């Protein structure tokens, strides 16, 4: 019962394939009360590489990673003042 009282709005994020060399699909679920969110892609030096506006009309974003340099990138999604923990994608 206590866990239901402290439940935060659901905000989920996953990616496939990982590692990737061409395209990845980033799957997400925004909270029910959110119309849109912002997906952040950050390089290993902490620089913002891309921002994407995502909405609740679909549940994924297809991203071409061919222009990205090989390496490890962080990604997370932010909506209504909450964000997912950052996750890693390897581009090779």
N, C-alpha and C positions, 0 to 999 in steps of 0.2 A: 504494500500500500504506500509506503513512504517513497518508493522509487517512482510511483505514478505522480506524486505531488511535486517531486523535483525534476520531472521530465522536461527537457529542453526541446524546442522544435527540432524536428529531424532535418538534418542537412548532410547528405551523403555524397561521396565522391570516389570514383574508381577509374582506372585507365587500362586500355588493352590495345595492342600488345605492349609489353614493357620487358626488355628493351625494344626500341623501335628505330627504324632507319628511314621510313617513308611517311606513313600516316598512322595516327593513333585516334582511337575513339575515347573521348572522355565522357564517362557516364556520370550523371548527377541527379540528385533529387533535392529540390528546394523544399523548405517548410511549407505547409499548407497555406499559411497566411502571406506568403511571399510571391510577388508577381515576377520578380527578376533578381538576379545576382550577378556578381562579377567574378570571373575566373582569372586568376593571376598566374603568370608563368615567370619564374625568377631564375636567373642563372646561378652558378655555383659561387659567384662573387657577390651575390645579393642584389644584382641589378635587375630591374624590371624589364623583361623581354617583350611581353605582350599582356594585354588586357582584353577580355572578351565579355560582352554582356550576354548572359544566358537567361532564358525565361522558362516558365513552367508549361509552355506549349509543347515542348519536346523534352527528352531526358538525356540527350547526348550532344556532344560537339565533335565533329571530325576535324582534326588538326593536321596539317601538313608540316612535318618536322624536318623535311629534307633541307630547308635553308638554315636550320640550326646547326651550330658547330657540334661535333662530338663532345659528349660530356654528360654531366648530371645536372638536372634541372629540378627545381621545386615547383609544385603547383598547389593551389588551394582555391577554395571558392568562399565568397563572402556574401551574406544576404541578411538584411534587416539587423545589422549590428552584430551578427555572429559569424564565425568562420570555422571551416573544417581545419583540423590539424593539417599542416603541410605534408605532402607526400612527394616521393621522388620518381622521376622518370629518367631513364638512361637513353640517350640518343647516340647511336653508333653508325 
